[in-house]
Amino acid sequence: MSGKGRRGKLRARKAEAVSLGDALSEWLRLSGHGARLNDAKAEAAWREVMGEAVARKTRFLRVRGGVMTIELDSAPMKEEFMMARTRIRTMLNEHLGAELIREVIIR
């Protein structure tokens, strides 16, 4: 009888099997690493969306908890980007395919 119960447990485990990708996604979500991964994706998207010229003028770029902080070398570019913060956020989120950036701060 104990053998029969054991087979029942094995069947139950097989029914609960999940893909490696699903398991990894769940682990990232539960561990908090998923948020940091999203922040890193958003930082990488800056260069891809804004281009090399802007990336070279960027002195500092950080994303933490959905807030992107940007420091620029060029005062005129800084002024232009201050007025375009909403558009920048929209472009980056569209590129990322998710609303990962809630706010853009230009310094």
Biopython code that builds the backbone (N, CA, C, O; Angstrom):
import numpy as np
from Bio.PDB.StructureBuilder import StructureBuilder

atoms = [
    (1, "MET", "N", (0.812, -1.190, 0.000)),
    (1, "MET", "CA", (0.000, 0.000, 0.000)),
    (1, "MET", "C", (0.858, 1.258, 0.000)),
    (1, "MET", "O", (0.501, 2.251, -0.634)),
    (2, "SER", "N", (1.994, 1.224, 0.711)),
    (2, "SER", "CA", (2.838, 2.414, 0.725)),
    (2, "SER", "C", (3.430, 2.669, -0.662)),
    (2, "SER", "O", (3.672, 3.820, -1.024)),
    (3, "GLY", "N", (3.666, 1.606, -1.444)),
    (3, "GLY", "CA", (4.164, 1.787, -2.810)),
    (3, "GLY", "C", (3.156, 2.507, -3.682)),
    (3, "GLY", "O", (3.512, 3.342, -4.513)),
    (4, "LYS", "N", (1.889, 2.170, -3.479)),
    (4, "LYS", "CA", (0.828, 2.806, -4.249)),
    (4, "LYS", "C", (0.740, 4.296, -3.917)),
    (4, "LYS", "O", (0.557, 5.126, -4.807)),
    (5, "GLY", "N", (0.870, 4.627, -2.641)),
    (5, "GLY", "CA", (0.843, 6.024, -2.211)),
    (5, "GLY", "C", (2.014, 6.802, -2.798)),
    (5, "GLY", "O", (1.883, 7.965, -3.180)),
    (6, "ARG", "N", (3.143, 6.143, -2.860)),
    (6, "ARG", "CA", (4.332, 6.799, -3.398)),
    (6, "ARG", "C", (4.154, 7.126, -4.877)),
    (6, "ARG", "O", (4.527, 8.209, -5.330)),
    (7, "ARG", "N", (3.576, 6.177, -5.633)),
    (7, "ARG", "CA", (3.317, 6.437, -7.053)),
    (7, "ARG", "C", (2.355, 7.607, -7.225)),
    (7, "ARG", "O", (2.482, 8.392, -8.165)),
    (8, "GLY", "N", (1.402, 7.717, -6.321)),
    (8, "GLY", "CA", (0.459, 8.828, -6.359)),
    (8, "GLY", "C", (1.178, 10.159, -6.190)),
    (8, "GLY", "O", (0.839, 11.140, -6.851)),
    (9, "LYS", "N", (2.174, 10.193, -5.302)),
    (9, "LYS", "CA", (2.956, 11.423, -5.087)),
    (9, "LYS", "C", (3.776, 11.760, -6.329)),
    (9, "LYS", "O", (3.892, 12.927, -6.704)),
    (10, "LEU", "N", (4.343, 10.734, -6.965)),
    (10, "LEU", "CA", (5.124, 10.973, -8.171)),
    (10, "LEU", "C", (4.252, 11.546, -9.276)),
    (10, "LEU", "O", (4.664, 12.459, -9.991)),
    (11, "ARG", "N", (3.056, 11.011, -9.411)),
    (11, "ARG", "CA", (2.128, 11.527, -10.424)),
    (11, "ARG", "C", (1.762, 12.976, -10.117)),
    (11, "ARG", "O", (1.668, 13.806, -11.021)),
    (12, "ALA", "N", (1.558, 13.270, -8.843)),
    (12, "ALA", "CA", (1.199, 14.637, -8.450)),
    (12, "ALA", "C", (2.338, 15.591, -8.787)),
    (12, "ALA", "O", (2.086, 16.703, -9.251)),
    (13, "ARG", "N", (3.573, 15.186, -8.565)),
    (13, "ARG", "CA", (4.718, 16.032, -8.895)),
    (13, "ARG", "C", (4.787, 16.300, -10.392)),
    (13, "ARG", "O", (5.048, 17.424, -10.821)),
    (14, "LYS", "N", (4.549, 15.254, -11.183)),
    (14, "LYS", "CA", (4.580, 15.438, -12.628)),
    (14, "LYS", "C", (3.497, 16.403, -13.075)),
    (14, "LYS", "O", (3.718, 17.181, -14.003)),
    (15, "ALA", "N", (2.344, 16.374, -12.447)),
    (15, "ALA", "CA", (1.249, 17.278, -12.805)),
    (15, "ALA", "C", (1.594, 18.721, -12.446)),
    (15, "ALA", "O", (1.082, 19.653, -13.065)),
    (16, "GLU", "N", (2.459, 18.909, -11.449)),
    (16, "GLU", "CA", (2.832, 20.249, -11.009)),
    (16, "GLU", "C", (4.065, 20.772, -11.736)),
    (16, "GLU", "O", (4.517, 21.881, -11.448)),
    (17, "ALA", "N", (4.609, 20.018, -12.652)),
    (17, "ALA", "CA", (5.836, 20.426, -13.336)),
    (17, "ALA", "C", (5.614, 21.742, -14.083)),
    (17, "ALA", "O", (4.569, 21.959, -14.697)),
    (18, "VAL", "N", (6.620, 22.609, -14.014)),
    (18, "VAL", "CA", (6.564, 23.890, -14.719)),
    (18, "VAL", "C", (7.809, 24.013, -15.585)),
    (18, "VAL", "O", (8.817, 23.346, -15.350)),
    (19, "SER", "N", (7.723, 24.854, -16.565)),
    (19, "SER", "CA", (8.886, 25.038, -17.436)),
    (19, "SER", "C", (9.991, 25.773, -16.676)),
    (19, "SER", "O", (9.729, 26.457, -15.687)),
    (20, "LEU", "N", (11.195, 25.626, -17.141)),
    (20, "LEU", "CA", (12.331, 26.299, -16.529)),
    (20, "LEU", "C", (12.153, 27.817, -16.598)),
    (20, "LEU", "O", (12.464, 28.526, -15.641)),
    (21, "GLY", "N", (11.656, 28.307, -17.724)),
    (21, "GLY", "CA", (11.430, 29.743, -17.881)),
    (21, "GLY", "C", (10.422, 30.274, -16.877)),
    (21, "GLY", "O", (10.618, 31.347, -16.305)),
    (22, "ASP", "N", (9.326, 29.516, -16.656)),
    (22, "ASP", "CA", (8.321, 29.926, -15.672)),
    (22, "ASP", "C", (8.904, 29.913, -14.268)),
    (22, "ASP", "O", (8.647, 30.818, -13.473)),
    (23, "ALA", "N", (9.684, 28.891, -13.966)),
    (23, "ALA", "CA", (10.297, 28.788, -12.637)),
    (23, "ALA", "C", (11.269, 29.938, -12.406)),
    (23, "ALA", "O", (11.301, 30.522, -11.322)),
    (24, "LEU", "N", (12.060, 30.262, -13.424)),
    (24, "LEU", "CA", (13.020, 31.359, -13.305)),
    (24, "LEU", "C", (12.301, 32.701, -13.156)),
    (24, "LEU", "O", (12.714, 33.536, -12.352)),
    (25, "SER", "N", (11.249, 32.909, -13.909)),
    (25, "SER", "CA", (10.463, 34.138, -13.795)),
    (25, "SER", "C", (9.882, 34.289, -12.395)),
    (25, "SER", "O", (9.897, 35.377, -11.819)),
    (26, "GLU", "N", (9.377, 33.204, -11.862)),
    (26, "GLU", "CA", (8.809, 33.238, -10.507)),
    (26, "GLU", "C", (9.891, 33.539, -9.481)),
    (26, "GLU", "O", (9.672, 34.322, -8.557)),
    (27, "TRP", "N", (11.059, 32.919, -9.638)),
    (27, "TRP", "CA", (12.166, 33.170, -8.712)),
    (27, "TRP", "C", (12.600, 34.633, -8.787)),
    (27, "TRP", "O", (12.829, 35.257, -7.751)),
    (28, "LEU", "N", (12.716, 35.194, -9.999)),
    (28, "LEU", "CA", (13.093, 36.601, -10.141)),
    (28, "LEU", "C", (12.077, 37.501, -9.449)),
    (28, "LEU", "O", (12.450, 38.466, -8.783)),
    (29, "ARG", "N", (10.813, 37.192, -9.602)),
    (29, "ARG", "CA", (9.757, 38.001, -8.994)),
    (29, "ARG", "C", (9.835, 37.930, -7.467)),
    (29, "ARG", "O", (9.780, 38.957, -6.792)),
    (30, "LEU", "N", (9.961, 36.726, -6.932)),
    (30, "LEU", "CA", (9.959, 36.549, -5.482)),
    (30, "LEU", "C", (11.238, 37.051, -4.821)),
    (30, "LEU", "O", (11.199, 37.523, -3.685)),
    (31, "SER", "N", (12.355, 36.956, -5.504)),
    (31, "SER", "CA", (13.641, 37.329, -4.910)),
    (31, "SER", "C", (13.926, 38.827, -4.980)),
    (31, "SER", "O", (14.803, 39.323, -4.273)),
    (32, "GLY", "N", (13.200, 39.543, -5.817)),
    (32, "GLY", "CA", (13.483, 40.969, -5.988)),
    (32, "GLY", "C", (14.492, 41.238, -7.086)),
    (32, "GLY", "O", (14.716, 42.395, -7.443)),
    (33, "HIS", "N", (15.104, 40.200, -7.629)),
    (33, "HIS", "CA", (16.078, 40.385, -8.699)),
    (33, "HIS", "C", (15.408, 40.819, -10.000)),
    (33, "HIS", "O", (16.054, 41.424, -10.855)),
    (34, "GLY", "N", (14.143, 40.520, -10.154)),
    (34, "GLY", "CA", (13.419, 40.897, -11.367)),
    (34, "GLY", "C", (13.364, 42.410, -11.540)),
    (34, "GLY", "O", (13.494, 42.911, -12.657)),
    (35, "ALA", "N", (13.172, 43.139, -10.446)),
    (35, "ALA", "CA", (13.134, 44.602, -10.511)),
    (35, "ALA", "C", (14.494, 45.146, -10.933)),
    (35, "ALA", "O", (14.571, 46.076, -11.736)),
    (36, "ARG", "N", (15.560, 44.572, -10.397)),
    (36, "ARG", "CA", (16.908, 45.022, -10.775)),
    (36, "ARG", "C", (17.213, 44.696, -12.231)),
    (36, "ARG", "O", (17.880, 45.467, -12.921)),
    (37, "LEU", "N", (16.726, 43.561, -12.690)),
    (37, "LEU", "CA", (16.903, 43.187, -14.088)),
    (37, "LEU", "C", (16.166, 44.179, -14.992)),
    (37, "LEU", "O", (16.697, 44.593, -16.022)),
    (38, "ASN", "N", (14.950, 44.558, -14.609)),
    (38, "ASN", "CA", (14.200, 45.551, -15.378)),
    (38, "ASN", "C", (14.912, 46.899, -15.397)),
    (38, "ASN", "O", (14.915, 47.582, -16.422)),
    (39, "ASP", "N", (15.517, 47.291, -14.272)),
    (39, "ASP", "CA", (16.271, 48.539, -14.219)),
    (39, "ASP", "C", (17.454, 48.488, -15.197)),
    (39, "ASP", "O", (17.721, 49.460, -15.904)),
    (40, "ALA", "N", (18.152, 47.359, -15.232)),
    (40, "ALA", "CA", (19.293, 47.207, -16.138)),
    (40, "ALA", "C", (18.835, 47.251, -17.596)),
    (40, "ALA", "O", (19.521, 47.826, -18.440)),
    (41, "LYS", "N", (17.684, 46.650, -17.900)),
    (41, "LYS", "CA", (17.147, 46.694, -19.264)),
    (41, "LYS", "C", (16.837, 48.135, -19.665)),
    (41, "LYS", "O", (17.104, 48.544, -20.795)),
    (42, "ALA", "N", (16.275, 48.893, -18.737)),
    (42, "ALA", "CA", (15.925, 50.282, -19.021)),
    (42, "ALA", "C", (17.182, 51.118, -19.266)),
    (42, "ALA", "O", (17.190, 51.981, -20.144)),
    (43, "GLU", "N", (18.235, 50.868, -18.500)),
    (43, "GLU", "CA", (19.492, 51.589, -18.712)),
    (43, "GLU", "C", (20.074, 51.269, -20.088)),
    (43, "GLU", "O", (20.567, 52.164, -20.773)),
    (44, "ALA", "N", (20.020, 50.015, -20.492)),
    (44, "ALA", "CA", (20.527, 49.620, -21.808)),
    (44, "ALA", "C", (19.678, 50.227, -22.922)),
    (44, "ALA", "O", (20.198, 50.551, -23.990)),
    (45, "ALA", "N", (18.388, 50.381, -22.684)),
    (45, "ALA", "CA", (17.488, 50.938, -23.702)),
    (45, "ALA", "C", (17.810, 52.395, -24.000)),
    (45, "ALA", "O", (17.533, 52.868, -25.102)),
    (46, "TRP", "N", (18.388, 53.115, -23.045)),
    (46, "TRP", "CA", (18.731, 54.524, -23.255)),
    (46, "TRP", "C", (19.593, 54.705, -24.499)),
    (46, "TRP", "O", (19.281, 55.527, -25.361)),
    (47, "ARG", "N", (20.668, 53.943, -24.592)),
    (47, "ARG", "CA", (21.583, 54.043, -25.739)),
    (47, "ARG", "C", (20.883, 53.621, -27.030)),
    (47, "ARG", "O", (21.073, 54.246, -28.073)),
    (48, "GLU", "N", (20.080, 52.570, -26.962)),
    (48, "GLU", "CA", (19.402, 52.055, -28.149)),
    (48, "GLU", "C", (18.353, 53.036, -28.681)),
    (48, "GLU", "O", (18.227, 53.211, -29.893)),
    (49, "VAL", "N", (17.615, 53.666, -27.795)),
    (49, "VAL", "CA", (16.533, 54.571, -28.209)),
    (49, "VAL", "C", (17.060, 55.957, -28.546)),
    (49, "VAL", "O", (16.657, 56.545, -29.550)),
    (50, "MET", "N", (17.950, 56.483, -27.724)),
    (50, "MET", "CA", (18.398, 57.868, -27.890)),
    (50, "MET", "C", (19.579, 58.005, -28.848)),
    (50, "MET", "O", (19.826, 59.093, -29.368)),
    (51, "GLY", "N", (20.305, 56.926, -29.087)),
    (51, "GLY", "CA", (21.405, 56.952, -30.047)),
    (51, "GLY", "C", (22.759, 57.240, -29.418)),
    (51, "GLY", "O", (22.853, 57.658, -28.264)),
    (52, "GLU", "N", (23.798, 57.008, -30.201)),
    (52, "GLU", "CA", (25.181, 57.147, -29.734)),
    (52, "GLU", "C", (25.531, 58.580, -29.333)),
    (52, "GLU", "O", (26.182, 58.799, -28.311)),
    (53, "ALA", "N", (25.103, 59.548, -30.130)),
    (53, "ALA", "CA", (25.461, 60.952, -29.852)),
    (53, "ALA", "C", (24.949, 61.381, -28.479)),
    (53, "ALA", "O", (25.675, 62.013, -27.712)),
    (54, "VAL", "N", (23.710, 61.040, -28.174)),
    (54, "VAL", "CA", (23.137, 61.391, -26.872)),
    (54, "VAL", "C", (23.820, 60.578, -25.773)),
    (54, "VAL", "O", (24.111, 61.110, -24.702)),
    (55, "ALA", "N", (24.074, 59.320, -26.024)),
    (55, "ALA", "CA", (24.727, 58.463, -25.028)),
    (55, "ALA", "C", (26.103, 59.017, -24.658)),
    (55, "ALA", "O", (26.512, 58.936, -23.500)),
    (56, "ARG", "N", (26.815, 59.578, -25.633)),
    (56, "ARG", "CA", (28.133, 60.160, -25.352)),
    (56, "ARG", "C", (28.021, 61.421, -24.498)),
    (56, "ARG", "O", (28.935, 61.723, -23.731)),
    (57, "LYS", "N", (26.934, 62.150, -24.612)),
    (57, "LYS", "CA", (26.720, 63.373, -23.827)),
    (57, "LYS", "C", (26.116, 63.071, -22.453)),
    (57, "LYS", "O", (25.958, 63.970, -21.627)),
    (58, "THR", "N", (25.781, 61.806, -22.217)),
    (58, "THR", "CA", (25.209, 61.398, -20.944)),
    (58, "THR", "C", (26.337, 61.115, -19.959)),
    (58, "THR", "O", (27.143, 60.207, -20.163)),
    (59, "ARG", "N", (26.381, 61.905, -18.892)),
    (59, "ARG", "CA", (27.425, 61.744, -17.891)),
    (59, "ARG", "C", (27.049, 60.663, -16.868)),
    (59, "ARG", "O", (27.913, 59.936, -16.378)),
    (60, "PHE", "N", (25.772, 60.571, -16.560)),
    (60, "PHE", "CA", (25.299, 59.634, -15.537)),
    (60, "PHE", "C", (23.908, 59.159, -15.913)),
    (60, "PHE", "O", (23.061, 59.944, -16.338)),
    (61, "LEU", "N", (23.686, 57.875, -15.753)),
    (61, "LEU", "CA", (22.379, 57.291, -16.050)),
    (61, "LEU", "C", (22.130, 56.182, -15.042)),
    (61, "LEU", "O", (22.941, 55.269, -14.887)),
    (62, "ARG", "N", (20.991, 56.277, -14.356)),
    (62, "ARG", "CA", (20.652, 55.232, -13.401)),
    (62, "ARG", "C", (19.140, 55.061, -13.374)),
    (62, "ARG", "O", (18.389, 56.031, -13.468)),
    (63, "VAL", "N", (18.711, 53.819, -13.243)),
    (63, "VAL", "CA", (17.290, 53.518, -13.071)),
    (63, "VAL", "C", (17.161, 52.720, -11.784)),
    (63, "VAL", "O", (17.800, 51.682, -11.612)),
    (64, "ARG", "N", (16.330, 53.218, -10.890)),
    (64, "ARG", "CA", (16.046, 52.519, -9.640)),
    (64, "ARG", "C", (14.547, 52.615, -9.390)),
    (64, "ARG", "O", (13.986, 53.707, -9.299)),
    (65, "GLY", "N", (13.924, 51.477, -9.282)),
    (65, "GLY", "CA", (12.506, 51.437, -8.963)),
    (65, "GLY", "C", (11.626, 52.193, -9.940)),
    (65, "GLY", "O", (10.624, 52.789, -9.545)),
    (66, "GLY", "N", (11.994, 52.171, -11.211)),
    (66, "GLY", "CA", (11.174, 52.818, -12.226)),
    (66, "GLY", "C", (11.453, 54.296, -12.415)),
    (66, "GLY", "O", (10.788, 54.948, -13.219)),
    (67, "VAL", "N", (12.429, 54.844, -11.686)),
    (67, "VAL", "CA", (12.790, 56.257, -11.820)),
    (67, "VAL", "C", (14.144, 56.340, -12.527)),
    (67, "VAL", "O", (15.156, 55.873, -12.004)),
    (68, "MET", "N", (14.151, 56.938, -13.722)),
    (68, "MET", "CA", (15.382, 57.103, -14.493)),
    (68, "MET", "C", (15.959, 58.484, -14.209)),
    (68, "MET", "O", (15.298, 59.502, -14.411)),
    (69, "THR", "N", (17.198, 58.500, -13.738)),
    (69, "THR", "CA", (17.907, 59.752, -13.476)),
    (69, "THR", "C", (19.008, 59.893, -14.507)),
    (69, "THR", "O", (19.820, 58.988, -14.697)),
    (70, "ILE", "N", (19.027, 61.054, -15.178)),
    (70, "ILE", "CA", (19.972, 61.299, -16.267)),
    (70, "ILE", "C", (20.710, 62.599, -15.989)),
    (70, "ILE", "O", (20.091, 63.611, -15.660)),
    (71, "GLU", "N", (22.035, 62.571, -16.120)),
    (71, "GLU", "CA", (22.844, 63.786, -16.070)),
    (71, "GLU", "C", (23.491, 63.953, -17.431)),
    (71, "GLU", "O", (24.093, 63.020, -17.963)),
    (72, "LEU", "N", (23.364, 65.147, -17.990)),
    (72, "LEU", "CA", (23.891, 65.429, -19.324)),
    (72, "LEU", "C", (25.003, 66.460, -19.252)),
    (72, "LEU", "O", (25.011, 67.318, -18.369)),
    (73, "ASP", "N", (25.957, 66.371, -20.200)),
    (73, "ASP", "CA", (27.061, 67.314, -20.287)),
    (73, "ASP", "C", (26.651, 68.623, -20.955)),
    (73, "ASP", "O", (27.253, 69.665, -20.696)),
    (74, "SER", "N", (25.659, 68.580, -21.789)),
    (74, "SER", "CA", (25.271, 69.718, -22.606)),
    (74, "SER", "C", (24.076, 70.455, -21.983)),
    (74, "SER", "O", (23.007, 69.874, -21.797)),
    (75, "ALA", "N", (24.272, 71.741, -21.665)),
    (75, "ALA", "CA", (23.179, 72.540, -21.090)),
    (75, "ALA", "C", (21.996, 72.684, -22.060)),
    (75, "ALA", "O", (20.852, 72.527, -21.635)),
    (76, "PRO", "N", (22.233, 72.977, -23.350)),
    (76, "PRO", "CA", (21.093, 73.064, -24.269)),
    (76, "PRO", "C", (20.333, 71.734, -24.392)),
    (76, "PRO", "O", (19.105, 71.720, -24.480)),
    (77, "MET", "N", (21.072, 70.627, -24.398)),
    (77, "MET", "CA", (20.430, 69.317, -24.485)),
    (77, "MET", "C", (19.630, 69.058, -23.209)),
    (77, "MET", "O", (18.531, 68.506, -23.261)),
    (78, "LYS", "N", (20.180, 69.455, -22.076)),
    (78, "LYS", "CA", (19.483, 69.285, -20.807)),
    (78, "LYS", "C", (18.150, 70.033, -20.832)),
    (78, "LYS", "O", (17.123, 69.493, -20.421)),
    (79, "GLU", "N", (18.170, 71.264, -21.312)),
    (79, "GLU", "CA", (16.953, 72.076, -21.398)),
    (79, "GLU", "C", (15.918, 71.417, -22.321)),
    (79, "GLU", "O", (14.732, 71.359, -21.996)),
    (80, "GLU", "N", (16.374, 70.932, -23.454)),
    (80, "GLU", "CA", (15.485, 70.270, -24.410)),
    (80, "GLU", "C", (14.882, 69.001, -23.814)),
    (80, "GLU", "O", (13.691, 68.740, -23.983)),
    (81, "PHE", "N", (15.696, 68.218, -23.121)),
    (81, "PHE", "CA", (15.218, 66.970, -22.534)),
    (81, "PHE", "C", (14.270, 67.220, -21.362)),
    (81, "PHE", "O", (13.364, 66.424, -21.117)),
    (82, "MET", "N", (14.473, 68.320, -20.638)),
    (82, "MET", "CA", (13.556, 68.669, -19.542)),
    (82, "MET", "C", (12.134, 68.828, -20.078)),
    (82, "MET", "O", (11.168, 68.393, -19.450)),
    (83, "MET", "N", (12.023, 69.452, -21.235)),
    (83, "MET", "CA", (10.709, 69.684, -21.826)),
    (83, "MET", "C", (10.136, 68.411, -22.460)),
    (83, "MET", "O", (8.930, 68.324, -22.690)),
    (84, "ALA", "N", (10.989, 67.431, -22.741)),
    (84, "ALA", "CA", (10.553, 66.226, -23.449)),
    (84, "ALA", "C", (10.547, 64.982, -22.545)),
    (84, "ALA", "O", (10.564, 63.859, -23.049)),
    (85, "ARG", "N", (10.523, 65.168, -21.228)),
    (85, "ARG", "CA", (10.600, 64.015, -20.305)),
    (85, "ARG", "C", (9.494, 62.989, -20.544)),
    (85, "ARG", "O", (9.748, 61.784, -20.542)),
    (86, "THR", "N", (8.286, 63.463, -20.746)),
    (86, "THR", "CA", (7.169, 62.533, -20.956)),
    (86, "THR", "C", (7.368, 61.739, -22.238)),
    (86, "THR", "O", (7.131, 60.531, -22.269)),
    (87, "ARG", "N", (7.801, 62.416, -23.294)),
    (87, "ARG", "CA", (8.048, 61.741, -24.582)),
    (87, "ARG", "C", (9.192, 60.727, -24.458)),
    (87, "ARG", "O", (9.116, 59.636, -25.021)),
    (88, "ILE", "N", (10.238, 61.082, -23.730)),
    (88, "ILE", "CA", (11.371, 60.174, -23.516)),
    (88, "ILE", "C", (10.889, 58.919, -22.785)),
    (88, "ILE", "O", (11.222, 57.800, -23.176)),
    (89, "ARG", "N", (10.105, 59.111, -21.726)),
    (89, "ARG", "CA", (9.568, 57.977, -20.960)),
    (89, "ARG", "C", (8.725, 57.074, -21.860)),
    (89, "ARG", "O", (8.847, 55.850, -21.812)),
    (90, "THR", "N", (7.872, 57.686, -22.680)),
    (90, "THR", "CA", (7.016, 56.914, -23.580)),
    (90, "THR", "C", (7.842, 56.118, -24.590)),
    (90, "THR", "O", (7.571, 54.941, -24.824)),
    (91, "MET", "N", (8.840, 56.754, -25.181)),
    (91, "MET", "CA", (9.685, 56.074, -26.176)),
    (91, "MET", "C", (10.426, 54.882, -25.554)),
    (91, "MET", "O", (10.490, 53.806, -26.148)),
    (92, "LEU", "N", (10.976, 55.080, -24.371)),
    (92, "LEU", "CA", (11.713, 54.005, -23.712)),
    (92, "LEU", "C", (10.785, 52.854, -23.329)),
    (92, "LEU", "O", (11.123, 51.690, -23.540)),
    (93, "ASN", "N", (9.631, 53.169, -22.773)),
    (93, "ASN", "CA", (8.682, 52.114, -22.395)),
    (93, "ASN", "C", (8.167, 51.348, -23.613)),
    (93, "ASN", "O", (7.978, 50.133, -23.547)),
    (94, "GLU", "N", (7.940, 52.053, -24.722)),
    (94, "GLU", "CA", (7.527, 51.371, -25.952)),
    (94, "GLU", "C", (8.630, 50.430, -26.430)),
    (94, "GLU", "O", (8.355, 49.305, -26.845)),
    (95, "HIS", "N", (9.871, 50.891, -26.370)),
    (95, "HIS", "CA", (11.010, 50.063, -26.772)),
    (95, "HIS", "C", (11.127, 48.823, -25.877)),
    (95, "HIS", "O", (11.435, 47.733, -26.359)),
    (96, "LEU", "N", (10.882, 48.992, -24.587)),
    (96, "LEU", "CA", (10.994, 47.897, -23.627)),
    (96, "LEU", "C", (9.783, 46.964, -23.659)),
    (96, "LEU", "O", (9.859, 45.828, -23.192)),
    (97, "GLY", "N", (8.678, 47.440, -24.205)),
    (97, "GLY", "CA", (7.471, 46.627, -24.281)),
    (97, "GLY", "C", (6.718, 46.521, -22.966)),
    (97, "GLY", "O", (5.861, 45.652, -22.806)),
    (98, "ALA", "N", (7.035, 47.407, -22.022)),
    (98, "ALA", "CA", (6.361, 47.410, -20.717)),
    (98, "ALA", "C", (6.569, 48.766, -20.064)),
    (98, "ALA", "O", (7.475, 49.510, -20.439)),
    (99, "GLU", "N", (5.739, 49.084, -19.097)),
    (99, "GLU", "CA", (5.852, 50.347, -18.364)),
    (99, "GLU", "C", (6.878, 50.184, -17.239)),
    (99, "GLU", "O", (6.513, 50.113, -16.066)),
    (100, "LEU", "N", (8.162, 50.126, -17.606)),
    (100, "LEU", "CA", (9.217, 49.952, -16.606)),
    (100, "LEU", "C", (9.690, 51.283, -16.033)),
    (100, "LEU", "O", (10.227, 51.330, -14.927)),
    (101, "ILE", "N", (9.491, 52.362, -16.784)),
    (101, "ILE", "CA", (9.943, 53.679, -16.338)),
    (101, "ILE", "C", (8.715, 54.521, -16.001)),
    (101, "ILE", "O", (7.877, 54.786, -16.863)),
    (102, "ARG", "N", (8.616, 54.936, -14.742)),
    (102, "ARG", "CA", (7.491, 55.752, -14.300)),
    (102, "ARG", "C", (7.810, 57.246, -14.336)),
    (102, "ARG", "O", (6.921, 58.080, -14.508)),
    (103, "GLU", "N", (9.084, 57.565, -14.172)),
    (103, "GLU", "CA", (9.481, 58.970, -14.078)),
    (103, "GLU", "C", (10.876, 59.154, -14.666)),
    (103, "GLU", "O", (11.727, 58.271, -14.563)),
    (104, "VAL", "N", (11.099, 60.315, -15.286)),
    (104, "VAL", "CA", (12.425, 60.672, -15.816)),
    (104, "VAL", "C", (12.863, 61.964, -15.149)),
    (104, "VAL", "O", (12.157, 62.971, -15.185)),
    (105, "ILE", "N", (14.047, 61.918, -14.537)),
    (105, "ILE", "CA", (14.611, 63.092, -13.886)),
    (105, "ILE", "C", (15.847, 63.498, -14.689)),
    (105, "ILE", "O", (16.736, 62.683, -14.933)),
    (106, "ILE", "N", (15.891, 64.761, -15.093)),
    (106, "ILE", "CA", (17.025, 65.298, -15.860)),
    (106, "ILE", "C", (17.809, 66.226, -14.939)),
    (106, "ILE", "O", (17.235, 67.128, -14.330)),
    (107, "ARG", "N", (19.090, 66.012, -14.838)),
    (107, "ARG", "CA", (19.965, 66.879, -14.015)),
    (107, "ARG", "C", (20.997, 67.527, -14.886)),
    (107, "ARG", "O", (21.827, 68.292, -14.395)),
]
sb = StructureBuilder()
sb.init_structure("model")
sb.init_model(0)
sb.init_chain("A")
sb.init_seg("    ")
for serial, (resi, resn, name, xyz) in enumerate(atoms, 1):
    if name == "N":
        sb.init_residue(resn, " ", resi, " ")
    sb.init_atom(name, np.array(xyz, "f"), 0.0, 1.0, " ", f" {name:<3s}", serial, name[0])
structure = sb.get_structure()
